[in-house]
Amino acid sequence: FMSKAESAELILKLYDLRREATMREARNWMLTFFPESAQDVMQAIMNPETSAYYRMVVSYWNMAAAFVNHGAIDAEMFEETNGEHFVIFSKIEPFLPELREMTGNPKMLSNLETLVMRSADAKEQLAKTRETMKRVMEMRAQMAQGK
């Protein structure tokens, strides 16, 4: 297991990766992506305009989660300095069993799932996160309509 200083260094390296221009674009796209079905997620994966963004963000957070799950990064420190992974997982979690079946990949996002679901109230927090995002989406729609 890594020292606290080594964990902090890895967390800062992960932060630096998130600041890269294409990754920023991908993260911005992902934050505006509100799938309502496994088909919506599959469309994002298959669409040439969104596929790279989707894969970049989910693989990044799945990789970061693997580092935490295997002890390369201190879990408590990671959770205290990151929240985006939780938001990303909340978007996909309702459709994960179906997506795993559709893609033939039973381990799809398993590292991210393991990390997020560690928390005793994970299901409740995921539901709250989805509700918050739904309100944000509604506010954006109203703003776009000039209300």
N, CA, C and O atoms as a GROMACS GRO file, in nm:
protein
  588
    1PHE      N    1   0.083  -0.121   0.000
    1PHE     CA    2   0.000   0.000   0.000
    1PHE      C    3   0.086   0.125   0.000
    1PHE      O    4   0.195   0.128   0.057
    2MET      N    5   0.036   0.227  -0.064
    2MET     CA    6   0.113   0.351  -0.080
    2MET      C    7   0.102   0.438   0.044
    2MET      O    8   0.008   0.429   0.122
    3SER      N    9   0.202   0.523   0.059
    3SER     CA   10   0.198   0.621   0.166
    3SER      C   11   0.095   0.728   0.129
    3SER      O   12   0.051   0.736   0.015
    4LYS      N   13   0.059   0.809   0.227
    4LYS     CA   14  -0.036   0.919   0.202
    4LYS      C   15   0.020   1.014   0.097
    4LYS      O   16  -0.052   1.062   0.010
    5ALA      N   17   0.150   1.042   0.106
    5ALA     CA   18   0.212   1.134   0.011
    5ALA      C   19   0.208   1.077  -0.131
    5ALA      O   20   0.184   1.150  -0.227
    6GLU      N   21   0.233   0.947  -0.143
    6GLU     CA   22   0.228   0.883  -0.276
    6GLU      C   23   0.085   0.882  -0.331
    6GLU      O   24   0.064   0.902  -0.450
    7SER      N   25  -0.011   0.859  -0.243
    7SER     CA   26  -0.152   0.865  -0.284
    7SER      C   27  -0.186   1.004  -0.334
    7SER      O   28  -0.250   1.021  -0.438
    8ALA      N   29  -0.143   1.104  -0.258
    8ALA     CA   30  -0.171   1.243  -0.296
    8ALA      C   31  -0.109   1.274  -0.432
    8ALA      O   32  -0.170   1.342  -0.515
    9GLU      N   33   0.011   1.225  -0.455
    9GLU     CA   34   0.079   1.248  -0.582
    9GLU      C   35   0.001   1.185  -0.699
    9GLU      O   36  -0.014   1.247  -0.804
   10LEU      N   37  -0.047   1.064  -0.679
   10LEU     CA   38  -0.126   0.998  -0.784
   10LEU      C   39  -0.258   1.070  -0.807
   10LEU      O   40  -0.302   1.083  -0.922
   11ILE      N   41  -0.322   1.117  -0.701
   11ILE     CA   42  -0.447   1.192  -0.716
   11ILE      C   43  -0.423   1.319  -0.796
   11ILE      O   44  -0.504   1.356  -0.881
   12LEU      N   45  -0.311   1.387  -0.770
   12LEU     CA   46  -0.277   1.507  -0.847
   12LEU      C   47  -0.249   1.474  -0.993
   12LEU      O   48  -0.284   1.551  -1.083
   13LYS      N   49  -0.187   1.360  -1.018
   13LYS     CA   50  -0.163   1.317  -1.157
   13LYS      C   51  -0.295   1.289  -1.228
   13LYS      O   52  -0.313   1.326  -1.344
   14LEU      N   53  -0.388   1.225  -1.158
   14LEU     CA   54  -0.521   1.201  -1.215
   14LEU      C   55  -0.590   1.334  -1.245
   14LEU      O   56  -0.657   1.348  -1.347
   15TYR      N   57  -0.574   1.430  -1.154
   15TYR     CA   58  -0.633   1.563  -1.176
   15TYR      C   59  -0.574   1.627  -1.301
   15TYR      O   60  -0.648   1.684  -1.382
   16ASP      N   61  -0.444   1.618  -1.317
   16ASP     CA   62  -0.379   1.675  -1.436
   16ASP      C   63  -0.433   1.613  -1.564
   16ASP      O   64  -0.454   1.684  -1.663
   17LEU      N   65  -0.456   1.483  -1.564
   17LEU     CA   66  -0.512   1.416  -1.682
   17LEU      C   67  -0.649   1.471  -1.717
   17LEU      O   68  -0.685   1.481  -1.834
   18ARG      N   69  -0.727   1.507  -1.615
   18ARG     CA   70  -0.862   1.560  -1.639
   18ARG      C   71  -0.858   1.698  -1.701
   18ARG      O   72  -0.957   1.743  -1.758
   19ARG      N   73  -0.746   1.766  -1.691
   19ARG     CA   74  -0.734   1.903  -1.744
   19ARG      C   75  -0.694   1.906  -1.891
   19ARG      O   76  -0.698   2.013  -1.953
   20GLU      N   77  -0.657   1.793  -1.947
   20GLU     CA   78  -0.618   1.786  -2.088
   20GLU      C   79  -0.739   1.828  -2.173
   20GLU      O   80  -0.852   1.794  -2.139
   21ALA      N   81  -0.714   1.900  -2.283
   21ALA     CA   82  -0.822   1.964  -2.361
   21ALA      C   83  -0.930   1.867  -2.408
   21ALA      O   84  -1.049   1.893  -2.388
   22THR      N   85  -0.891   1.757  -2.469
   22THR     CA   86  -0.992   1.662  -2.520
   22THR      C   87  -1.068   1.599  -2.404
   22THR      O   88  -1.189   1.576  -2.414
   23MET      N   89  -0.997   1.571  -2.295
   23MET     CA   90  -1.063   1.513  -2.178
   23MET      C   91  -1.164   1.612  -2.120
   23MET      O   92  -1.272   1.571  -2.077
   24ARG      N   93  -1.131   1.740  -2.120
   24ARG     CA   94  -1.226   1.842  -2.072
   24ARG      C   95  -1.352   1.842  -2.158
   24ARG      O   96  -1.463   1.847  -2.106
   25GLU      N   97  -1.334   1.835  -2.289
   25GLU     CA   98  -1.449   1.830  -2.381
   25GLU      C   99  -1.533   1.705  -2.352
   25GLU      O  100  -1.655   1.712  -2.347
   26ALA      N  101  -1.466   1.594  -2.334
   26ALA     CA  102  -1.536   1.467  -2.307
   26ALA      C  103  -1.613   1.474  -2.176
   26ALA      O  104  -1.727   1.428  -2.168
   27ARG      N  105  -1.551   1.532  -2.074
   27ARG     CA  106  -1.617   1.545  -1.944
   27ARG      C  107  -1.736   1.638  -1.953
   27ARG      O  108  -1.841   1.612  -1.893
   28ASN      N  109  -1.722   1.749  -2.027
   28ASN     CA  110  -1.834   1.841  -2.045
   28ASN      C  111  -1.949   1.772  -2.116
   28ASN      O  112  -2.065   1.788  -2.078
   29TRP      N  113  -1.917   1.694  -2.220
   29TRP     CA  114  -2.022   1.621  -2.290
   29TRP      C  115  -2.090   1.523  -2.195
   29TRP      O  116  -2.213   1.515  -2.190
   30MET      N  117  -2.011   1.449  -2.120
   30MET     CA  118  -2.066   1.346  -2.031
   30MET      C  119  -2.157   1.407  -1.925
   30MET      O  120  -2.258   1.347  -1.888
   31LEU      N  121  -2.124   1.526  -1.877
   31LEU     CA  122  -2.207   1.590  -1.775
   31LEU      C  123  -2.342   1.634  -1.832
   31LEU      O  124  -2.437   1.654  -1.757
   32THR      N  125  -2.351   1.650  -1.964
   32THR     CA  126  -2.478   1.687  -2.027
   32THR      C  127  -2.551   1.565  -2.084
   32THR      O  128  -2.658   1.578  -2.142
   33PHE      N  129  -2.493   1.447  -2.068
   33PHE     CA  130  -2.551   1.323  -2.118
   33PHE      C  131  -2.640   1.263  -2.010
   33PHE      O  132  -2.592   1.227  -1.902
   34PHE      N  133  -2.768   1.254  -2.038
   34PHE     CA  134  -2.864   1.201  -1.942
   34PHE      C  135  -2.938   1.082  -2.002
   34PHE      O  136  -3.050   1.097  -2.049
   35PRO      N  137  -2.876   0.965  -2.002
   35PRO     CA  138  -2.941   0.848  -2.062
   35PRO      C  139  -3.066   0.808  -1.985
   35PRO      O  140  -3.070   0.814  -1.862
   36GLU      N  141  -3.166   0.766  -2.059
   36GLU     CA  142  -3.290   0.719  -1.998
   36GLU      C  143  -3.310   0.570  -2.019
   36GLU      O  144  -3.409   0.512  -1.973
   37SER      N  145  -3.215   0.507  -2.088
   37SER     CA  146  -3.225   0.363  -2.113
   37SER      C  147  -3.088   0.308  -2.150
   37SER      O  148  -2.995   0.384  -2.179
   38ALA      N  149  -3.077   0.177  -2.149
   38ALA     CA  150  -2.953   0.113  -2.195
   38ALA      C  151  -2.930   0.145  -2.342
   38ALA      O  152  -2.816   0.158  -2.386
   39GLN      N  153  -3.039   0.159  -2.418
   39GLN     CA  154  -3.028   0.193  -2.560
   39GLN      C  155  -2.965   0.330  -2.578
   39GLN      O  156  -2.886   0.351  -2.671
   40ASP      N  157  -2.999   0.426  -2.491
   40ASP     CA  158  -2.937   0.559  -2.498
   40ASP      C  159  -2.786   0.550  -2.480
   40ASP      O  160  -2.709   0.615  -2.550
   41VAL      N  161  -2.744   0.467  -2.385
   41VAL     CA  162  -2.601   0.449  -2.360
   41VAL      C  163  -2.536   0.382  -2.480
   41VAL      O  164  -2.428   0.423  -2.524
   42MET      N  165  -2.599   0.279  -2.533
   42MET     CA  166  -2.544   0.209  -2.650
   42MET      C  167  -2.533   0.304  -2.770
   42MET      O  168  -2.437   0.296  -2.846
   43GLN      N  169  -2.632   0.392  -2.786
   43GLN     CA  170  -2.626   0.491  -2.895
   43GLN      C  171  -2.504   0.581  -2.878
   43GLN      O  172  -2.435   0.611  -2.975
   44ALA      N  173  -2.479   0.624  -2.755
   44ALA     CA  174  -2.363   0.709  -2.728
   44ALA      C  175  -2.233   0.634  -2.759
   44ALA      O  176  -2.138   0.693  -2.810
   45ILE      N  177  -2.230   0.505  -2.728
   45ILE     CA  178  -2.112   0.424  -2.754
   45ILE      C  179  -2.091   0.405  -2.904
   45ILE      O  180  -1.977   0.403  -2.951
   46MET      N  181  -2.199   0.390  -2.978
   46MET     CA  182  -2.191   0.362  -3.122
   46MET      C  183  -2.177   0.487  -3.209
   46MET      O  184  -2.122   0.480  -3.319
   47ASN      N  185  -2.227   0.600  -3.162
   47ASN     CA  186  -2.226   0.724  -3.239
   47ASN      C  187  -2.083   0.775  -3.254
   47ASN      O  188  -2.016   0.801  -3.153
   48PRO      N  189  -2.033   0.792  -3.378
   48PRO     CA  190  -1.896   0.839  -3.398
   48PRO      C  191  -1.868   0.975  -3.332
   48PRO      O  192  -1.753   1.004  -3.297
   49GLU      N  193  -1.971   1.058  -3.315
   49GLU     CA  194  -1.951   1.190  -3.255
   49GLU      C  195  -1.936   1.184  -3.103
   49GLU      O  196  -1.875   1.274  -3.044
   50THR      N  197  -1.991   1.081  -3.039
   50THR     CA  198  -1.988   1.076  -2.893
   50THR      C  199  -1.911   0.956  -2.836
   50THR      O  200  -1.878   0.955  -2.718
   51SER      N  201  -1.884   0.858  -2.919
   51SER     CA  202  -1.820   0.735  -2.872
   51SER      C  203  -1.688   0.760  -2.799
   51SER      O  204  -1.667   0.708  -2.690
   52ALA      N  205  -1.601   0.838  -2.860
   52ALA     CA  206  -1.470   0.862  -2.798
   52ALA      C  207  -1.486   0.934  -2.665
   52ALA      O  208  -1.417   0.902  -2.568
   53TYR      N  209  -1.576   1.032  -2.659
   53TYR     CA  210  -1.599   1.105  -2.534
   53TYR      C  211  -1.649   1.011  -2.424
   53TYR      O  212  -1.598   1.010  -2.313
   54TYR      N  213  -1.749   0.931  -2.458
   54TYR     CA  214  -1.805   0.837  -2.361
   54TYR      C  215  -1.696   0.743  -2.309
   54TYR      O  216  -1.676   0.729  -2.189
   55ARG      N  217  -1.626   0.680  -2.403
   55ARG     CA  218  -1.524   0.582  -2.365
   55ARG      C  219  -1.411   0.646  -2.285
   55ARG      O  220  -1.361   0.587  -2.190
   56MET      N  221  -1.372   0.768  -2.323
   56MET     CA  222  -1.263   0.836  -2.253
   56MET      C  223  -1.299   0.859  -2.106
   56MET      O  224  -1.218   0.832  -2.017
   57VAL      N  225  -1.419   0.908  -2.082
   57VAL     CA  226  -1.460   0.940  -1.945
   57VAL      C  227  -1.482   0.815  -1.861
   57VAL      O  228  -1.430   0.805  -1.749
   58VAL      N  229  -1.559   0.720  -1.913
   58VAL     CA  230  -1.588   0.602  -1.830
   58VAL      C  231  -1.464   0.516  -1.808
   58VAL      O  232  -1.447   0.459  -1.700
   59SER      N  233  -1.377   0.506  -1.907
   59SER     CA  234  -1.256   0.426  -1.887
   59SER      C  235  -1.160   0.495  -1.791
   59SER      O  236  -1.091   0.429  -1.713
   60TYR      N  237  -1.155   0.629  -1.796
   60TYR     CA  238  -1.072   0.705  -1.702
   60TYR      C  239  -1.116   0.676  -1.557
   60TYR      O  240  -1.034   0.642  -1.472
   61TRP      N  241  -1.248   0.690  -1.530
   61TRP     CA  242  -1.296   0.671  -1.393
   61TRP      C  243  -1.289   0.524  -1.351
   61TRP      O  244  -1.267   0.495  -1.233
   62ASN      N  245  -1.307   0.432  -1.444
   62ASN     CA  246  -1.294   0.290  -1.411
   62ASN      C  247  -1.149   0.257  -1.375
   62ASN      O  248  -1.123   0.178  -1.284
   63MET      N  249  -1.055   0.319  -1.447
   63MET     CA  250  -0.913   0.300  -1.419
   63MET      C  251  -0.878   0.360  -1.282
   63MET      O  252  -0.811   0.295  -1.201
   64ALA      N  253  -0.923   0.482  -1.256
   64ALA     CA  254  -0.895   0.546  -1.127
   64ALA      C  255  -0.952   0.461  -1.013
   64ALA      O  256  -0.888   0.443  -0.909
   65ALA      N  257  -1.072   0.409  -1.034
   65ALA     CA  258  -1.135   0.323  -0.932
   65ALA      C  259  -1.053   0.197  -0.909
   65ALA      O  260  -1.040   0.151  -0.795
   66ALA      N  261  -0.997   0.140  -1.014
   66ALA     CA  262  -0.912   0.021  -1.000
   66ALA      C  263  -0.791   0.052  -0.912
   66ALA      O  264  -0.753  -0.029  -0.828
   67PHE      N  265  -0.732   0.170  -0.930
   67PHE     CA  266  -0.617   0.209  -0.847
   67PHE      C  267  -0.657   0.212  -0.700
   67PHE      O  268  -0.583   0.165  -0.614
   68VAL      N  269  -0.775   0.266  -0.671
   68VAL     CA  270  -0.824   0.273  -0.533
   68VAL      C  271  -0.856   0.133  -0.482
   68VAL      O  272  -0.814   0.096  -0.372
   69ASN      N  273  -0.929   0.056  -0.560
   69ASN     CA  274  -0.970  -0.079  -0.517
   69ASN      C  275  -0.852  -0.169  -0.487
   69ASN      O  276  -0.861  -0.258  -0.403
   70HIS      N  277  -0.740  -0.147  -0.556
   70HIS     CA  278  -0.622  -0.232  -0.536
   70HIS      C  279  -0.520  -0.170  -0.440
   70HIS      O  280  -0.410  -0.222  -0.425
   71GLY      N  281  -0.557  -0.060  -0.377
   71GLY     CA  282  -0.472  -0.002  -0.274
   71GLY      C  283  -0.362   0.089  -0.323
   71GLY      O  284  -0.278   0.132  -0.244
   72ALA      N  285  -0.359   0.120  -0.452
   72ALA     CA  286  -0.255   0.210  -0.504
   72ALA      C  287  -0.283   0.355  -0.464
   72ALA      O  288  -0.191   0.437  -0.458
   73ILE      N  289  -0.409   0.385  -0.437
   73ILE     CA  290  -0.450   0.518  -0.390
   73ILE      C  291  -0.535   0.497  -0.266
   73ILE      O  292  -0.622   0.410  -0.264
   74ASP      N  293  -0.510   0.576  -0.164
   74ASP     CA  294  -0.586   0.570  -0.040
   74ASP      C  295  -0.733   0.601  -0.069
   74ASP      O  296  -0.765   0.707  -0.123
   75ALA      N  297  -0.822   0.510  -0.032
   75ALA     CA  298  -0.965   0.522  -0.064
   75ALA      C  299  -1.028   0.646  -0.001
   75ALA      O  300  -1.102   0.719  -0.067
   76GLU      N  301  -0.999   0.670   0.126
   76GLU     CA  302  -1.058   0.784   0.195
   76GLU      C  303  -1.013   0.916   0.131
   76GLU      O  304  -1.094   1.006   0.110
   77MET      N  305  -0.885   0.925   0.100
   77MET     CA  306  -0.832   1.046   0.037
   77MET      C  307  -0.895   1.066  -0.101
   77MET      O  308  -0.930   1.178  -0.139
   78PHE      N  309  -0.909   0.958  -0.175
   78PHE     CA  310  -0.968   0.966  -0.309
   78PHE      C  311  -1.112   1.017  -0.300
   78PHE      O  312  -1.151   1.107  -0.373
   79GLU      N  313  -1.190   0.959  -0.210
   79GLU     CA  314  -1.331   0.997  -0.195
   79GLU      C  315  -1.345   1.143  -0.151
   79GLU      O  316  -1.439   1.211  -0.191
   80GLU      N  317  -1.252   1.190  -0.068
   80GLU     CA  318  -1.260   1.328  -0.020
   80GLU      C  319  -1.218   1.430  -0.125
   80GLU      O  320  -1.251   1.548  -0.112
   81THR      N  321  -1.147   1.386  -0.227
   81THR     CA  322  -1.098   1.481  -0.328
   81THR      C  323  -1.164   1.464  -0.464
   81THR      O  324  -1.133   1.538  -0.557
   82ASN      N  325  -1.254   1.368  -0.477
   82ASN     CA  326  -1.321   1.342  -0.605
   82ASN      C  327  -1.468   1.315  -0.583
   82ASN      O  328  -1.507   1.252  -0.485
   83GLY      N  329  -1.550   1.363  -0.675
   83GLY     CA  330  -1.693   1.333  -0.671
   83GLY      C  331  -1.748   1.300  -0.808
   83GLY      O  332  -1.856   1.243  -0.821
   84GLU      N  333  -1.673   1.337  -0.909
   84GLU     CA  334  -1.721   1.321  -1.046
   84GLU      C  335  -1.747   1.174  -1.081
   84GLU      O  336  -1.840   1.143  -1.154
   85HIS      N  337  -1.663   1.084  -1.028
   85HIS     CA  338  -1.681   0.942  -1.057
   85HIS      C  339  -1.819   0.893  -1.013
   85HIS      O  340  -1.880   0.807  -1.076
   86PHE      N  341  -1.866   0.949  -0.903
   86PHE     CA  342  -1.997   0.912  -0.849
   86PHE      C  343  -2.109   0.959  -0.943
   86PHE      O  344  -2.204   0.886  -0.969
   87VAL      N  345  -2.096   1.082  -0.992
   87VAL     CA  346  -2.194   1.138  -1.086
   87VAL      C  347  -2.198   1.054  -1.213
   87VAL      O  348  -2.305   1.020  -1.263
   88ILE      N  349  -2.080   1.023  -1.265
   88ILE     CA  350  -2.072   0.944  -1.388
   88ILE      C  351  -2.138   0.807  -1.368
   88ILE      O  352  -2.216   0.762  -1.452
   89PHE      N  353  -2.105   0.742  -1.257
   89PHE     CA  354  -2.163   0.610  -1.231
   89PHE      C  355  -2.315   0.618  -1.214
   89PHE      O  356  -2.387   0.528  -1.256
   90SER      N  357  -2.363   0.726  -1.152
   90SER     CA  358  -2.508   0.739  -1.129
   90SER      C  359  -2.585   0.744  -1.261
   90SER      O  360  -2.701   0.703  -1.266
   91LYS      N  361  -2.521   0.793  -1.366
   91LYS     CA  362  -2.587   0.802  -1.497
   91LYS      C  363  -2.604   0.664  -1.561
   91LYS      O  364  -2.699   0.641  -1.635
   92ILE      N  365  -2.512   0.574  -1.534
   92ILE     CA  366  -2.506   0.445  -1.603
   92ILE      C  367  -2.560   0.330  -1.518
   92ILE      O  368  -2.608   0.230  -1.571
   93GLU      N  369  -2.552   0.344  -1.388
   93GLU     CA  370  -2.586   0.237  -1.294
   93GLU      C  371  -2.723   0.173  -1.317
   93GLU      O  372  -2.733   0.050  -1.310
   94PRO      N  373  -2.830   0.250  -1.345
   94PRO     CA  374  -2.960   0.185  -1.362
   94PRO      C  375  -2.965   0.087  -1.480
   94PRO      O  376  -3.048  -0.004  -1.483
   95PHE      N  377  -2.876   0.105  -1.575
   95PHE     CA  378  -2.878   0.027  -1.699
   95PHE      C  379  -2.763  -0.074  -1.707
   95PHE      O  380  -2.750  -0.144  -1.807
   96LEU      N  381  -2.682  -0.080  -1.603
   96LEU     CA  382  -2.559  -0.160  -1.608
   96LEU      C  383  -2.584  -0.309  -1.636
   96LEU      O  384  -2.515  -0.366  -1.721
   97PRO      N  385  -2.678  -0.374  -1.567
   97PRO     CA  386  -2.699  -0.517  -1.598
   97PRO      C  387  -2.735  -0.540  -1.746
   97PRO      O  388  -2.683  -0.631  -1.810
   98GLU      N  389  -2.823  -0.455  -1.798
   98GLU     CA  390  -2.864  -0.468  -1.938
   98GLU      C  391  -2.748  -0.437  -2.033
   98GLU      O  392  -2.730  -0.504  -2.135
   99LEU      N  393  -2.669  -0.335  -2.000
   99LEU     CA  394  -2.553  -0.299  -2.083
   99LEU      C  395  -2.450  -0.412  -2.085
   99LEU      O  396  -2.392  -0.441  -2.189
  100ARG      N  397  -2.429  -0.474  -1.971
  100ARG     CA  398  -2.334  -0.585  -1.964
  100ARG      C  399  -2.381  -0.700  -2.054
  100ARG      O  400  -2.300  -0.764  -2.121
  101GLU      N  401  -2.511  -0.723  -2.053
  101GLU     CA  402  -2.566  -0.828  -2.138
  101GLU      C  403  -2.554  -0.789  -2.286
  101GLU      O  404  -2.512  -0.871  -2.368
  102MET      N  405  -2.590  -0.666  -2.319
  102MET     CA  406  -2.589  -0.619  -2.458
  102MET      C  407  -2.448  -0.621  -2.518
  102MET      O  408  -2.430  -0.653  -2.635
  103THR      N  409  -2.349  -0.587  -2.434
  103THR     CA  410  -2.211  -0.580  -2.484
  103THR      C  411  -2.136  -0.711  -2.468
  103THR      O  412  -2.027  -0.728  -2.522
  104GLY      N  413  -2.194  -0.805  -2.394
  104GLY     CA  414  -2.125  -0.931  -2.368
  104GLY      C  415  -2.006  -0.913  -2.276
  104GLY      O  416  -1.914  -0.995  -2.275
  105ASN      N  417  -2.009  -0.804  -2.197
  105ASN     CA  418  -1.898  -0.774  -2.106
  105ASN      C  419  -1.951  -0.772  -1.963
  105ASN      O  420  -1.996  -0.668  -1.916
  106PRO      N  421  -1.945  -0.886  -1.893
  106PRO     CA  422  -1.999  -0.893  -1.757
  106PRO      C  423  -1.922  -0.809  -1.655
  106PRO      O  424  -1.970  -0.787  -1.544
  107LYS      N  425  -1.803  -0.763  -1.693
  107LYS     CA  426  -1.722  -0.683  -1.600
  107LYS      C  427  -1.725  -0.534  -1.634
  107LYS      O  428  -1.649  -0.456  -1.576
  108MET      N  429  -1.811  -0.494  -1.726
  108MET     CA  430  -1.820  -0.353  -1.766
  108MET      C  431  -1.833  -0.263  -1.642
  108MET      O  432  -1.927  -0.279  -1.563
  109LEU      N  433  -1.741  -0.172  -1.626
  109LEU     CA  434  -1.737  -0.074  -1.516
  109LEU      C  435  -1.735  -0.138  -1.377
  109LEU      O  436  -1.781  -0.078  -1.280
  110SER      N  437  -1.682  -0.260  -1.368
  110SER     CA  438  -1.684  -0.330  -1.238
  110SER      C  439  -1.597  -0.261  -1.133
  110SER      O  440  -1.629  -0.265  -1.015
  111ASN      N  441  -1.487  -0.199  -1.175
  111ASN     CA  442  -1.403  -0.129  -1.077
  111ASN      C  443  -1.476  -0.008  -1.021
  111ASN      O  444  -1.474   0.016  -0.900
  112LEU      N  445  -1.539   0.067  -1.108
  112LEU     CA  446  -1.614   0.185  -1.065
  112LEU      C  447  -1.732   0.143  -0.977
  112LEU      O  448  -1.761   0.206  -0.875
  113GLU      N  449  -1.799   0.037  -1.016
  113GLU     CA  450  -1.911  -0.015  -0.937
  113GLU      C  451  -1.865  -0.056  -0.797
  113GLU      O  452  -1.929  -0.021  -0.698
  114THR      N  453  -1.755  -0.128  -0.789
  114THR     CA  454  -1.702  -0.173  -0.660
  114THR      C  455  -1.672  -0.054  -0.570
  114THR      O  456  -1.706  -0.054  -0.451
  115LEU      N  457  -1.607   0.048  -0.625
  115LEU     CA  458  -1.571   0.166  -0.547
  115LEU      C  459  -1.695   0.240  -0.498
  115LEU      O  460  -1.707   0.269  -0.379
  116VAL      N  461  -1.786   0.270  -0.588
  116VAL     CA  462  -1.906   0.348  -0.552
  116VAL      C  463  -1.994   0.272  -0.454
  116VAL      O  464  -2.047   0.331  -0.359
  117MET      N  465  -2.011   0.143  -0.475
  117MET     CA  466  -2.105   0.065  -0.394
  117MET      C  467  -2.048   0.028  -0.256
  117MET      O  468  -2.118  -0.035  -0.176
  118ARG      N  469  -1.923   0.065  -0.229
  118ARG     CA  470  -1.864   0.041  -0.096
  118ARG      C  471  -1.942   0.113   0.013
  118ARG      O  472  -1.955   0.063   0.125
  119SER      N  473  -1.992   0.229  -0.021
  119SER     CA  474  -2.064   0.312   0.074
  119SER      C  475  -2.196   0.245   0.111
  119SER      O  476  -2.268   0.196   0.024
  120ALA      N  477  -2.228   0.245   0.241
  120ALA     CA  478  -2.350   0.180   0.290
  120ALA      C  479  -2.476   0.240   0.228
  120ALA      O  480  -2.574   0.170   0.204
  121ASP      N  481  -2.474   0.370   0.202
  121ASP     CA  482  -2.592   0.437   0.147
  121ASP      C  483  -2.577   0.469  -0.002
  121ASP      O  484  -2.637   0.564  -0.052
  122ALA      N  485  -2.497   0.390  -0.072
  122ALA     CA  486  -2.467   0.418  -0.213
  122ALA      C  487  -2.593   0.426  -0.299
  122ALA      O  488  -2.608   0.520  -0.377
  123LYS      N  489  -2.684   0.330  -0.285
  123LYS     CA  490  -2.806   0.329  -0.367
  123LYS      C  491  -2.886   0.458  -0.346
  123LYS      O  492  -2.934   0.519  -0.442
  124GLU      N  493  -2.899   0.498  -0.221
  124GLU     CA  494  -2.973   0.621  -0.187
  124GLU      C  495  -2.902   0.743  -0.246
  124GLU      O  496  -2.967   0.831  -0.303
  125GLN      N  497  -2.771   0.748  -0.232
  125GLN     CA  498  -2.694   0.861  -0.285
  125GLN      C  499  -2.701   0.867  -0.437
  125GLN      O  500  -2.709   0.976  -0.495
  126LEU      N  501  -2.697   0.752  -0.503
  126LEU     CA  502  -2.708   0.748  -0.649
  126LEU      C  503  -2.844   0.803  -0.692
  126LEU      O  504  -2.852   0.880  -0.788
  127ALA      N  505  -2.950   0.764  -0.622
  127ALA     CA  506  -3.085   0.812  -0.654
  127ALA      C  507  -3.093   0.963  -0.635
  127ALA      O  508  -3.151   1.033  -0.718
  128LYS      N  509  -3.036   1.014  -0.526
  128LYS     CA  510  -3.036   1.159  -0.500
  128LYS      C  511  -2.958   1.233  -0.609
  128LYS      O  512  -3.001   1.339  -0.655
  129THR      N  513  -2.846   1.177  -0.648
  129THR     CA  514  -2.764   1.239  -0.753
  129THR      C  515  -2.843   1.246  -0.883
  129THR      O  516  -2.839   1.348  -0.952
  130ARG      N  517  -2.913   1.139  -0.917
  130ARG     CA  518  -2.994   1.139  -1.039
  130ARG      C  519  -3.106   1.243  -1.031
  130ARG      O  520  -3.134   1.310  -1.131
  131GLU      N  521  -3.169   1.258  -0.915
  131GLU     CA  522  -3.274   1.360  -0.898
  131GLU      C  523  -3.218   1.500  -0.916
  131GLU      O  524  -3.278   1.584  -0.983
  132THR      N  525  -3.102   1.525  -0.857
  132THR     CA  526  -3.037   1.656  -0.871
  132THR      C  527  -3.007   1.684  -1.017
  132THR      O  528  -3.032   1.794  -1.066
  133MET      N  529  -2.953   1.585  -1.087
  133MET     CA  530  -2.918   1.603  -1.228
  133MET      C  531  -3.044   1.626  -1.312
  133MET      O  532  -3.041   1.702  -1.409
  134LYS      N  533  -3.153   1.560  -1.276
  134LYS     CA  534  -3.280   1.578  -1.346
  134LYS      C  535  -3.327   1.724  -1.332
  134LYS      O  536  -3.371   1.786  -1.430
  135ARG      N  537  -3.317   1.779  -1.211
  135ARG     CA  538  -3.355   1.920  -1.188
  135ARG      C  539  -3.266   2.013  -1.270
  135ARG      O  540  -3.315   2.109  -1.328
  136VAL      N  541  -3.138   1.984  -1.274
  136VAL     CA  542  -3.045   2.066  -1.352
  136VAL      C  543  -3.085   2.062  -1.499
  136VAL      O  544  -3.085   2.165  -1.567
  137MET      N  545  -3.120   1.943  -1.549
  137MET     CA  546  -3.160   1.928  -1.688
  137MET      C  547  -3.287   2.010  -1.716
  137MET      O  548  -3.297   2.075  -1.820
  138GLU      N  549  -3.383   2.006  -1.624
  138GLU     CA  550  -3.507   2.082  -1.640
  138GLU      C  551  -3.479   2.232  -1.640
  138GLU      O  552  -3.536   2.306  -1.719
  139MET      N  553  -3.390   2.277  -1.550
  139MET     CA  554  -3.355   2.419  -1.546
  139MET      C  555  -3.287   2.463  -1.675
  139MET      O  556  -3.315   2.571  -1.727
  140ARG      N  557  -3.199   2.378  -1.727
  140ARG     CA  558  -3.132   2.410  -1.854
  140ARG      C  559  -3.233   2.420  -1.968
  140ARG      O  560  -3.223   2.509  -2.052
  141ALA      N  561  -3.330   2.329  -1.970
  141ALA     CA  562  -3.432   2.331  -2.074
  141ALA      C  563  -3.515   2.459  -2.066
  141ALA      O  564  -3.547   2.520  -2.168
  142GLN      N  565  -3.549   2.500  -1.944
  142GLN     CA  566  -3.624   2.624  -1.925
  142GLN      C  567  -3.543   2.745  -1.970
  142GLN      O  568  -3.595   2.836  -2.034
  143MET      N  569  -3.414   2.745  -1.936
  143MET     CA  570  -3.327   2.855  -1.977
  143MET      C  571  -3.316   2.861  -2.130
  143MET      O  572  -3.315   2.970  -2.188
  144ALA      N  573  -3.309   2.746  -2.192
  144ALA     CA  574  -3.298   2.739  -2.338
  144ALA      C  575  -3.425   2.792  -2.405
  144ALA      O  576  -3.420   2.846  -2.516
  145GLN      N  577  -3.538   2.776  -2.337
  145GLN     CA  578  -3.666   2.826  -2.390
  145GLN      C  579  -3.688   2.972  -2.354
  145GLN      O  580  -3.788   3.032  -2.393
  146GLY      N  581  -3.595   3.030  -2.279
  146GLY     CA  582  -3.603   3.171  -2.242
  146GLY      C  583  -3.703   3.200  -2.132
  146GLY      O  584  -3.756   3.311  -2.124
  147LYS      N  585  -3.729   3.102  -2.047
  147LYS     CA  586  -3.824   3.122  -1.936
  147LYS      C  587  -3.753   3.173  -1.813
  147LYS      O  588  -3.817   3.196  -1.710
   0.00000   0.00000   0.00000
